[in-house]
Amino acid sequence: MEEDVETRKISSSFLRDHSYATEADIISTVEFNHTGELLATGDKGGRVVIFQREQESKNQPHRRGEYNVYSTFQSHEPEFDYLKSLEIEEKINKIRWLPQQNAAYFLLSTNDKTVKLWKDEDGEWRMGSRCLRAPTMVEPVSPLCRVLVRVRWGSGTCPWVLTLCLSSQVPVLRPMDLMVEATPRRVFANAHTYHINSISVNSDYETYMSADDLRINLWNFEITNQSFNIVDIKPANMEELTEVITAAEFHPHHCNTFVYSSSKGTIRLCDMRTSALCDRHAKFFEEPEDPSNRSFFSEIISSISDVKFSHSGRYIMTRDYLTVKVWDLNMENRPIETYQVHDYLRSKLCSLYENDCIFDKFECVWNGSDSVIMTGSYNNFFRMFDRNTKRDVTLEASRENSKPRAILKPRKVCVGGKRRKDEISVDSLDFSKKILHTAWHPAENIIAVAATNNLYIFQDKVN
Amino acid sequence: MEEAQRLLTVSVWKLYRCRLQRGGLRLHRSLQLSLLVRAARHSYLTARAAAEPGPTAGNPLGMAPGDPHRGDLPRTPSPDPRSTRDRGDPASPDPRSTRDRADPASPDPRSTRDRADPASPDPRSTRDGEDPASPDPRSTRDRADPASPDPRSTRDREDPASPDPRSTQGPANRDQPQDSPSWYRAPPSSPRPPPPPRDPPSAPSVAPPPEPASPGAAPVARVGRKRRSSGSTGPGPVPVPSKRARLEAEEPPLAPGPPGRCSGPPAAAFAFLVRAVGAC
């Protein structure tokens, strides 16, 4: 793949010290919208950055479809739950776009407790009834003269506004600094006791669900003070707790069907038509554990960190710590495909447990045609698996090894024996550099890879 | 055996650090750690029992006769040494609580201390399941709420425009570590009912927890004065130390070092580990 553009994150300009600002810049979620025109990223500081793809220009063919910063706003702020004496992190856990039905863009963003719906009209992330961006402004003409000037806001124009002229200069247009001040259109709060790990928009475009460790709630976009609990796995006695919900997603076409994964490595498919409370699953996907691989860490590495429906709706992809599995909805006893992401780490589980890397939650994505799947790994590696040809490739997202518009070179990890020149040994892997979040353009071969606080966008080479 | 011991030490410290991290206790992480602790403890105890075919061979826990925790052995023996303390409950991630349940008469001051700490973000709170005989506590809880036409709806009774996560009327209060059952929707100003004891399902749950008796001290009735838990009048009103301070003052923490460097007898070390696990 050809590296088309490398986008740096906007540095923190909020009230934080240096060390905290670095962690606040860590990207926590990446998501393309349904057309691929916009790319949203959320970070640990509660900010959302929207990138927009440029229109292709004949004058600059080399800048084909580059993504540039479109908008930035603070989605969530740190909060404090006085009742529990707990701090609520502002980290954005998930972003989900709503399908575009008119000129406006909608997206959902969530932290551990609160889901918010944001709306973009005319290129401005709306703050209630006020416009947000004023990239240009007309300066006054003569001193102490009240004139009506037309203020240009973004791509549109506001009505005539009255300004007080204070200078004698000829009015000139000058770009203003981007000002973003936002309040969400909807705030869905006070419905989750535990930490929200997933949100998913239903195919009916009227409802969505939010999942925490023990419950899943169904919301209507227009109603913020009420939600329906559709899954509750909390035991009567919390000491009998054996598993938690790790991810949930609606079926892409059937508005009554959704799946959720658990920390035990199981996936449950539920049908909301059977009962209001979907504690009983319609299908239960579980693969028997291999007793030869049993260890102290078996339960930890079997925990599913992400679950994704294919675009066709027929397959489910799950990611646990070492593998990616593809399941057919029609077969529950085992996955149809299993891909080893970094099996060389199986012998390093003890060390990974001590440095907490074993708890990392990797995501996985499908390409637009469901023929290739992608997931991240350590050392800023990410892997792609072609389901048809059964080939796989390991690539690295690194500025040191990649030049603009250079073709990425496949990487390989040496698991033992003699190490070749272009290989890297397992012991040399940098476990602090991890790619947890990736996204794939819904139609084209454009991928977004989040490496700590850097966002890489790669595009397929076009002759 | 050494690996299990090291894993236990590391795990306990991870559990302790989980409480200090920003955002509060992570249920998933805590569950994973507790499962690993259980597995490591089982492995350690099994290896120790197999390695020491001596007087403690009959004791699956490998404890000395004078061990203060010896009295916590359950009544129902089982091949799984862990389940002997859990009373056949293999799914319990908290060995401390099962030990309490196994012997409600044991002098465990922690039980009263824990319940006196309403702000403890303990996801293992049993206050939601106060009626073990109920086939579906969740349904009874929901049906007991006449204010909500749909028992499963999480209605926000506060100002909808106010995104206040600190609402005391929201549905999240169902899981608050309150003393009362979760379906008891008392107004904020009402006094809290007394905490229920952690008894097994077969034991009567109406009696309050027994007072922890200090060895050699007989409870003395004081007319007109509030009887202290230790049975003595005490020097007077003193500030109550925090739960963390009390635990830290009881035993020194074990440094996560290579196996074999645990200080003190293994039984005492495990006692601390188990207690630390329960403290999280």
Chai-1 contact restraints between the chains, C-beta under 6 A:
chainA,res_idxA,chainB,res_idxB,connection_type,confidence,min_distance_angstrom,max_distance_angstrom,comment,restraint_id
A,E79,B,P165,contact,1.0,0.0,6.0,A-B,restraint_1
A,D81,B,P165,contact,1.0,0.0,6.0,A-B,restraint_2
A,D81,B,R166,contact,1.0,0.0,6.0,A-B,restraint_3
A,Y82,B,R166,contact,1.0,0.0,6.0,A-B,restraint_4
A,L83,B,R166,contact,1.0,0.0,6.0,A-B,restraint_5
A,K84,B,P121,contact,1.0,0.0,6.0,A-B,restraint_6
A,S85,B,A119,contact,1.0,0.0,6.0,A-B,restraint_7
A,L86,B,G24,contact,1.0,0.0,6.0,A-B,restraint_8
A,L86,B,P121,contact,1.0,0.0,6.0,A-B,restraint_9
A,E87,B,R22,contact,1.0,0.0,6.0,A-B,restraint_10
A,E89,B,R22,contact,1.0,0.0,6.0,A-B,restraint_11
A,E89,B,G23,contact,1.0,0.0,6.0,A-B,restraint_12
A,K113,B,P165,contact,1.0,0.0,6.0,A-B,restraint_13
A,V187,B,P163,contact,1.0,0.0,6.0,A-B,restraint_14
A,A189,B,P163,contact,1.0,0.0,6.0,A-B,restraint_15
A,N190,B,D156,contact,1.0,0.0,6.0,A-B,restraint_16
A,N190,B,S167,contact,1.0,0.0,6.0,A-B,restraint_17
A,N190,B,G170,contact,1.0,0.0,6.0,A-B,restraint_18
A,A191,B,T154,contact,1.0,0.0,6.0,A-B,restraint_19
A,T193,B,A172,contact,1.0,0.0,6.0,A-B,restraint_20
A,T193,B,D175,contact,1.0,0.0,6.0,A-B,restraint_21
A,Y194,B,L27,contact,1.0,0.0,6.0,A-B,restraint_22
A,D213,B,L27,contact,1.0,0.0,6.0,A-B,restraint_23
A,D213,B,H28,contact,1.0,0.0,6.0,A-B,restraint_24
A,T224,B,P160,contact,1.0,0.0,6.0,A-B,restraint_25
A,N225,B,D156,contact,1.0,0.0,6.0,A-B,restraint_26
A,N225,B,P160,contact,1.0,0.0,6.0,A-B,restraint_27
A,Q226,B,S153,contact,1.0,0.0,6.0,A-B,restraint_28
A,Q226,B,R155,contact,1.0,0.0,6.0,A-B,restraint_29
A,S227,B,T154,contact,1.0,0.0,6.0,A-B,restraint_30
A,F228,B,R152,contact,1.0,0.0,6.0,A-B,restraint_31
A,F228,B,S153,contact,1.0,0.0,6.0,A-B,restraint_32
A,N229,B,R152,contact,1.0,0.0,6.0,A-B,restraint_33
A,A236,B,G129,contact,1.0,0.0,6.0,A-B,restraint_34
A,A236,B,P137,contact,1.0,0.0,6.0,A-B,restraint_35
A,N237,B,T126,contact,1.0,0.0,6.0,A-B,restraint_36
A,N237,B,G129,contact,1.0,0.0,6.0,A-B,restraint_37
A,M238,B,P123,contact,1.0,0.0,6.0,A-B,restraint_38
A,M238,B,R124,contact,1.0,0.0,6.0,A-B,restraint_39
A,M238,B,S125,contact,1.0,0.0,6.0,A-B,restraint_40
A,E239,B,S92,contact,1.0,0.0,6.0,A-B,restraint_41
A,E239,B,D94,contact,1.0,0.0,6.0,A-B,restraint_42
A,E239,B,S97,contact,1.0,0.0,6.0,A-B,restraint_43
A,E239,B,R124,contact,1.0,0.0,6.0,A-B,restraint_44
A,E240,B,A91,contact,1.0,0.0,6.0,A-B,restraint_45
A,T242,B,A91,contact,1.0,0.0,6.0,A-B,restraint_46
A,V244,B,L27,contact,1.0,0.0,6.0,A-B,restraint_47
A,V244,B,H28,contact,1.0,0.0,6.0,A-B,restraint_48
A,S263,B,H28,contact,1.0,0.0,6.0,A-B,restraint_49
A,F296,B,L36,contact,1.0,0.0,6.0,A-B,restraint_50
A,F296,B,A39,contact,1.0,0.0,6.0,A-B,restraint_51
A,F296,B,A40,contact,1.0,0.0,6.0,A-B,restraint_52
A,E299,B,L35,contact,1.0,0.0,6.0,A-B,restraint_53
A,I300,B,Q32,contact,1.0,0.0,6.0,A-B,restraint_54
A,E354,B,V10,contact,1.0,0.0,6.0,A-B,restraint_55
